[in-house]
């Protein structure tokens, strides 16, 4: 039963779910509490893995010597947008061929809708970005203004 569910989610989400996100989707959509290790083992046995980018293991992390300075032309707030485009490319473009610009444009619109309304995120406590935005306490917004 669980293996069938993994197959179904892998097909419906076009192979973008790794074991962590697969666990999140299974637990939220089916009101269960499977562990990531269990789902990971099942996915290995079944032979399902995500087609998204993988982290490189032979790369050395280093900190930059100087942090960016915020001024005109030196925006440091584009990090979230860069992360979004990286996610979009890895989940939507890699391994898929498009016929023309119209199909790419339509695919991007559909992906943005999926990202905002159907893609659960661990950082947002298992909510989609739109659910998280709707659940924000309005009193907190008064503090920002």
Sine and cosine of phi, psi and omega as CSV:
sin_phi,cos_phi,sin_psi,cos_psi,sin_omega,cos_omega
0.00,0.00,-0.77,0.64,0.00,-1.00
-0.92,0.39,-0.62,0.79,0.04,-1.00
-0.88,0.47,-0.64,0.77,0.04,-1.00
-0.90,0.43,-0.63,0.78,0.04,-1.00
-0.90,0.44,-0.66,0.75,0.04,-1.00
-0.89,0.46,-0.69,0.72,0.06,-1.00
-0.85,0.52,-0.73,0.68,-0.03,-1.00
-0.88,0.48,-0.72,0.70,0.00,-1.00
-0.92,0.40,-0.60,0.80,0.03,-1.00
-0.89,0.46,-0.66,0.75,0.02,-1.00
-0.94,0.34,-0.73,0.68,-0.09,-1.00
-0.94,0.35,-0.48,0.87,0.02,-1.00
-0.98,-0.21,0.28,0.96,0.15,-0.99
0.83,0.56,0.59,0.81,0.12,-0.99
0.97,0.23,0.28,0.96,-0.03,-1.00
-1.00,0.01,-0.15,0.99,-0.06,-1.00
-1.00,0.03,0.89,-0.45,0.18,-0.98
-0.99,0.16,-0.06,-1.00,-0.08,-1.00
-0.92,0.39,-0.54,0.84,0.01,-1.00
-0.92,0.38,-0.76,0.65,-0.01,-1.00
-0.94,0.34,-0.56,0.83,0.07,-1.00
-0.86,0.50,-0.69,0.72,0.04,-1.00
-0.88,0.48,-0.70,0.72,0.01,-1.00
-0.87,0.50,-0.73,0.68,-0.01,-1.00
-0.91,0.42,-0.71,0.70,-0.01,-1.00
-0.88,0.47,-0.71,0.70,-0.04,-1.00
-0.93,0.37,-0.64,0.77,-0.02,-1.00
-0.96,0.26,-0.75,0.66,-0.11,-0.99
-0.97,0.26,-0.36,0.93,-0.03,-1.00
-0.89,-0.45,0.12,0.99,0.03,-1.00
0.80,0.60,0.78,0.62,0.02,-1.00
-0.86,-0.52,-0.01,-1.00,0.01,-1.00
-0.61,-0.79,0.82,0.58,0.06,-1.00
-0.96,0.29,0.50,-0.86,0.03,-1.00
-1.00,0.08,0.39,-0.92,0.03,-1.00
-0.89,0.46,-0.60,0.80,-0.01,-1.00
-0.89,0.46,-0.67,0.75,-0.02,-1.00
-0.91,0.42,-0.72,0.69,0.01,-1.00
-0.90,0.43,-0.65,0.76,0.01,-1.00
-0.88,0.48,-0.70,0.71,0.02,-1.00
-0.89,0.45,-0.69,0.72,0.02,-1.00
-0.89,0.46,-0.68,0.74,0.00,-1.00
-0.90,0.43,-0.60,0.80,0.05,-1.00
-0.89,0.45,-0.71,0.70,-0.02,-1.00
-0.89,0.45,-0.67,0.74,-0.02,-1.00
-0.95,0.31,-0.48,0.88,-0.02,-1.00
1.00,-0.03,0.43,0.90,0.01,-1.00
-0.97,-0.24,0.74,-0.67,0.11,-0.99
-0.57,-0.82,0.36,-0.93,-0.04,-1.00
-0.95,0.31,0.53,-0.85,0.05,-1.00
-0.99,-0.11,0.22,0.98,-0.02,-1.00
-0.99,0.14,0.15,-0.99,-0.05,-1.00
-0.89,0.45,0.53,-0.85,0.02,-1.00
-0.94,-0.35,0.49,-0.87,0.04,-1.00
-0.95,0.30,0.61,-0.79,0.02,-1.00
-0.99,0.13,0.72,-0.69,-0.09,-1.00
-1.00,0.05,-0.39,0.92,-0.07,-1.00
-0.98,-0.19,0.66,0.75,-0.01,-1.00
-0.83,-0.55,0.64,-0.77,-0.12,-0.99
-1.00,-0.08,0.79,-0.61,0.05,-1.00
-0.99,0.16,0.68,-0.74,0.06,-1.00
-0.60,-0.80,0.52,-0.85,0.04,-1.00
-1.00,-0.03,0.60,-0.80,0.07,-1.00
-0.93,0.36,0.49,-0.87,0.00,-1.00
-0.94,0.35,-0.51,0.86,-0.06,-1.00
-0.74,-0.67,0.68,-0.73,0.04,-1.00
-1.00,0.07,0.56,-0.83,-0.02,-1.00
-0.85,0.52,0.52,-0.86,0.00,-1.00
-0.97,-0.25,0.77,-0.64,-0.06,-1.00
-0.99,0.12,0.94,-0.35,0.10,-0.99
-0.40,-0.92,0.04,-1.00,-0.04,-1.00
-0.84,0.54,0.78,-0.63,0.00,-1.00
1.00,0.10,-0.07,1.00,-0.01,-1.00
-0.80,-0.60,0.77,0.64,-0.06,-1.00
-0.92,0.38,0.82,-0.57,0.05,-1.00
-0.99,-0.17,0.04,1.00,-0.04,-1.00
-1.00,-0.02,0.14,0.99,-0.02,-1.00
-1.00,-0.02,0.08,1.00,0.03,-1.00
-0.84,0.54,-0.74,0.67,0.03,-1.00
-0.88,0.48,-0.59,0.80,0.01,-1.00
-0.94,0.35,-0.63,0.78,0.06,-1.00
-0.89,0.46,-0.65,0.76,0.03,-1.00
-0.90,0.43,-0.66,0.75,0.02,-1.00
-0.88,0.47,-0.72,0.69,-0.02,-1.00
-0.91,0.42,-0.58,0.81,0.07,-1.00
-0.90,0.44,-0.67,0.74,0.05,-1.00
-0.91,0.41,-0.70,0.72,0.01,-1.00
-0.86,0.51,-0.72,0.69,-0.02,-1.00
-0.90,0.44,-0.69,0.72,-0.07,-1.00
-0.95,0.31,-0.56,0.83,-0.04,-1.00
-1.00,0.02,-0.40,0.92,-0.11,-0.99
-0.92,-0.39,-0.62,0.78,-0.14,-0.99
-1.00,-0.04,-0.68,0.73,-0.14,-0.99
-0.88,0.47,0.83,-0.56,0.04,-1.00
1.00,0.09,0.09,1.00,-0.02,-1.00
-0.84,-0.54,0.70,-0.71,0.03,-1.00
-0.96,-0.29,0.68,-0.74,0.01,-1.00
-0.93,-0.37,0.54,-0.84,-0.06,-1.00
-0.98,0.20,-0.68,0.74,-0.06,-1.00
-0.44,-0.90,0.01,-1.00,-0.03,-1.00
-0.91,0.42,-0.58,0.82,-0.02,-1.00
-0.89,0.45,-0.64,0.77,0.01,-1.00
-0.94,0.34,-0.56,0.83,0.07,-1.00
-0.92,0.40,-0.71,0.71,0.01,-1.00
-0.87,0.50,-0.70,0.71,0.02,-1.00
-0.90,0.43,-0.65,0.76,0.01,-1.00
-0.90,0.43,-0.63,0.78,0.03,-1.00
-0.91,0.41,-0.69,0.72,0.04,-1.00
-0.87,0.50,-0.70,0.72,0.02,-1.00
-0.90,0.43,-0.63,0.78,0.00,-1.00
-0.92,0.39,-0.66,0.75,0.01,-1.00
-0.89,0.47,-0.64,0.76,0.07,-1.00
-0.89,0.45,-0.70,0.72,0.05,-1.00
-0.88,0.47,-0.69,0.72,-0.03,-1.00
-0.87,0.49,-0.66,0.75,-0.04,-1.00
-0.98,0.19,-0.55,0.84,-0.16,-0.99
-0.89,-0.46,-0.20,0.98,-0.08,-1.00
-0.74,-0.67,-0.09,1.00,-0.08,-1.00
-0.98,-0.21,0.97,-0.23,0.02,-1.00
-0.93,0.36,0.61,-0.79,-0.03,-1.00
-0.77,-0.64,0.74,-0.67,-0.02,-1.00
-0.89,0.46,-0.62,0.78,-0.02,-1.00
-0.90,0.45,-0.37,0.93,0.00,-1.00
-0.97,-0.24,0.48,0.88,0.05,-1.00
0.88,0.48,0.61,0.79,0.05,-1.00
0.98,0.21,0.28,0.96,0.02,-1.00
-0.96,-0.27,0.29,-0.96,0.15,-0.99
-0.99,0.15,0.31,-0.95,0.02,-1.00
-0.84,0.55,-0.63,0.78,0.00,-1.00
-0.94,0.34,-0.63,0.78,0.06,-1.00
-0.90,0.44,-0.66,0.75,0.00,-1.00
-0.90,0.43,-0.68,0.73,0.02,-1.00
-0.89,0.45,-0.60,0.80,0.02,-1.00
-0.97,0.26,-0.35,0.94,-0.04,-1.00
-1.00,-0.05,-0.01,1.00,-0.01,-1.00
-0.91,0.40,0.67,-0.74,0.02,-1.00
-0.93,0.37,0.85,-0.53,-0.02,-1.00
-0.87,0.50,-0.45,0.89,0.03,-1.00
-0.91,0.41,-0.47,0.88,0.04,-1.00
-0.93,0.38,-0.53,0.85,0.00,-1.00
-0.92,0.40,-0.52,0.85,0.02,-1.00
-0.91,0.41,-0.53,0.85,0.02,-1.00
-0.93,0.38,-0.53,0.85,-0.03,-1.00
-0.96,0.26,-0.61,0.79,-0.04,-1.00
-0.96,0.27,0.00,0.00,0.00,0.00
